[in-house]
Amino acid sequence: MPTPAARERSSHHAVGVLLAVLRVLLNLTHDNELGSHRLGEQEGAVKTVLDIIFLLCDVLPDEHRFDTNVLGLGLLINMIEHNSSNRQQLDRLPVDYHVPLHGNETLPTGEGCPPPEVKGDDETSQEEGRGLLKGRNTCVRSLIALFLKHYHNAEGATIELDHLSPYPTFPMDYKI
């Protein structure tokens, strides 16, 4: 039976390997339509990246959460940026990750919300964009909720730091 220290070392190494793999995949898919397509062809690839972003980051030690989140989100962006089949996979995934928002804030259901502007000439791009906030795509809604959660956390941290600063703050129009 491994000791707790040995288990901690092995889990630390496993997280290190995961981060290294994410960095390699991020590099292989960066501005590379073929790399994005090949990765997206692998069964469950988009879902696995979403699981890393939403589930794994919550159970990792604090010192690995930021890197894992940034690498996972970067990989997801690379996978869907230039590849319509990966975007369609993301759009069809019925997974809803629970992301608690700040206070009582909720996401719009899409009813009565104007469709987002979509840059693209073809009808497929326009249709994909119109469906993003209509309530049918829970993955995209979960990503929006994750963004809002991190935005509110960063906003709160900024306010805390402003109050802790030993240096006086001056208005922008302050003249010396």
JOBELCOR-V924815 format. One record per helix or strand of 3 or more residues. SS is the DSSP state (2 for helix, 1 for strand). FROM is the first residue (numbers start at 1). TO is the last residue. Records with the same first field share a line. If there is no record, write none. Layout:
SS->FROM-TO  FROM-TO
This chain:
2->4-29  33-41  45-59  62-81  84-92  123-131  138-164
